[in-house]
Amino acid sequence: MALCGAFHSFLFEYDTPRIVLIRSRKVGLVNRGVQLGILAYVIGWVFLWEKGYQETDSVVSSVTTKVKGVTRTNTSTLGTRIWDVADYVIPPQGENTVFVMTNVILTLNQSQGHCPELPDDQTECTVNNSCVPGYVSTHSSGIQTGKCIPYNSSINTCEVFAWCPLEDDSHIPKPAFLREAENFTLLVKNNIWYRKFNFSKRNILPTINSTYLKNCIYDAQTDPFCPIFRLGKIVEAAGQDFQEMAVEGGVMALQINWDCNLDRAASHCVPKYSFRRLDNKDSAHTVSPGYNFRFAKYYKNSDGTESRTLVKAYGIRFDIIVFGKAGKFDVIPTMINIGSGLALFGVATVLCDIVVLYCMKKRYYYREKKYKYVEDHELGVGETYGTNS
């Protein structure tokens, strides 16, 4: 006991101030307010809005498509012609995408030979020395032979070895060659699977029968679950003009959202469709707009020579984008979020003190009320306890 008394006397030997904590009523109110805010956050946001009591999984998806529609064109070059799916869907099947040709530049009966290059600053010439044999530039249609020959009655250009006659794509057909494509329809078949929950479904819902499927067209108000879409309506729903877009082409997104709460019945898990244009359309930047590519159809002539029809296809590519997540009650995320919420209550006091003592306008007043500084003699320094008198 004497040793304890001596140790106590040693501790209070120096006149250093001691801090005694005094609870402020206002600080307590702020503290309780912070705790109520944390409680509202945990219950309202974490559990009710974000469903923190659920295990979640991302969707696994497969998509197949089928386009239908027939149209007719009548031109001086081709005459009257019927265009069906085999003509304007290129390729016949894609991976989560389908391309529909809406405009075209055809160069018929090309064969390999010699012909004048299309005129521009690099190909126009006056003498043979202006043309370099074997020269090929980035924009060449063929390989220069070194000769300067007439392109027409007023212009000479370098001769090239190429597929002749050369394609001239300086003028794009307006209106679009297949402007009736806006009435074509697109059937989208989408199968989804949530691996964690072994849950699968498709966008052709169990309530849809074959009779309905043959006659329905998607409408956000009247037929929101019909998987058949009119191409013109898809573009219109994205705020675009189909006839304008059909001239130079573009890229559209058909988005399918599968957000499912598997704590409810499976019938509540249904697709939600939305549409938007993916390629930038900016009137201030008109360099290389739209979407196009080339391909050729080859054939043999009666004399055995090879010929082809070169097709520069403009059109709209529809990308089917599937996303979503599913949630289902699980005890592990529930306990984790409850534990995290309880831990936040321990932080409430610290946060309240930081705000009150260092951020508020009257921080010095609150600091004075929270802490009381007393001298050692007020605490009875020098007295010994537990010793014999």
Salt bridges, closest charged atoms under 4 A:
GLU55 OE2 - LYS196 NZ 2.78
ASP87 OD1 - ARG81 NH2 3.70
GLU167 OE1 - ARG294 NH2 2.84
ASP169 OD2 - ARG294 NH2 2.94
ASP169 OD2 - LYS312 NZ 2.67
GLU236 OE1 - LYS233 NZ 3.86
GLU244 OE2 - LYS281 NZ 2.77
ASP279 OD1 - ARG277 NE 2.82
ASP282 OD2 - HIS285 ND1 2.91
ASP319 OD1 - ARG317 NE 3.01
ASP353 OD2 - LYS370 NZ 3.75
ASP376 OD1 - ARG18 NH1 4.00
